[in-house]
Amino acid sequence: MFEILLVDDEPIIRMGLHKIIETSGVEIAGIRMAENGAEALERIREKPPHFLFTDIRMARMDGLELCRKVSEQYPHIQTVIITGYGDFEYARTGISLGVKDYILKPITKKQIHDCLHRLIGEEMKRRQALPSLTQSNEWVDEMTEALWTLDEQAVFHSVRSLLEDYDAKELRMEQRKALLGELWQILSHRLSERDVTVPFDMLDWNGVHSSDIMNKRLMEATGKVMSAIRVKRRGRAKDPIEEAKKYIEEHLTRDFSLEEVADLLGLNASYFSQLFKQVTGETFAHYRISRRMERAKLLLADPNRKITDISYEVGYADHPHFTKTFKKAVGLTPKEYREKLGVDS
């Protein structure tokens, strides 16, 4: 069973891809969608897919930048670029970013189906070359207990024994990164069951080319997890989510990122993203949009304010984007909403 993420700023293309993949005959666990690179990263942080299909030209974060981040942080994800002829040269540069394939628009069922089967073939070969599932589960069980009990010596032993096993099996570095990525994902899930949020992308593989460096990165990541557990057990003077909500309210007039807020709170961006959704039931991006739309509704009730000015006041320099977002959230354009309130534009 495979998880797939589709990224394109055109809803019609996203839905078309979704339908084509559904009819591929491939066993799919889930198909999720995002309309730009930034939103896609949030989806990946929540649950990394096996395969990623992305357009190149998108607002906020384009496809190539997304591919670069995925290649660095999630090397086990197989990425495919879907592009038009005008962006063909850009697509070719994606090969250096770990992109597995590229498909030219207009897309056809055969292109997508053939591509999917190639990706699955690569995934199955990779899985066959890796240690057994039993061994992997035993390591996750051992590491979960070591982290939960804050046993640093046991954590160190688990990391070293795992990497020594990889050395003995002579696994390639990409195989090690991919396997560790999956183990970390399972570990994250196990700890989340104990109410501990562990960011998937806390493991940074950028620049890792030896077992020693990999050991160092793993120890850094597990150290951060244990620190988070200690903080949770001691309690915090301030609730980070309430602080984040306060920051959002005070800065709705300008554009700001999840990473910026996480940095101000002294938290890892991925950890903060997962914690925010766990507490509020919404992603950071969705919550920020909903607060902006609520502010916009209040401002639209004032007949002395122009709609274009209101869009700036709630953080949208691009007025058409504000109109589109408002209609998606409220069901009416800003002008229609005003008319409903009986306010003259």
Secondary structure, DSSP 4 states (H G I P E B T S, - for coil): -EEEEEE-S-HHHHHHHHHHHHTS---EEEEEEESSHHHHHHHHHHS--SEEEE-S--SSS-HHHHHHHHHHH-TTSEEEEEE-GGGHHHHHHGGGGTEEEEEESSP-HHHHHHHHHHHHHHHHHHHHHSPPHHHHHHHHHHHHHHHHTT-HHHHHHHHHHHHHHHHHHT--HHHHHHHHHHHHHHHHHHHHTTT----GGGS--TT--SHHHHHHHHHHHHHHHHHHHHHHHH--SS-HHHHHHHHHHHTTTS---HHHHHHHHT--HHHHHHHHHHHHSS-HHHHHHHHHHHHHHHHHT-TTS-HHHHHHHTT-SSHHHHHHHHHHHHSS-HHHHHHHHT---
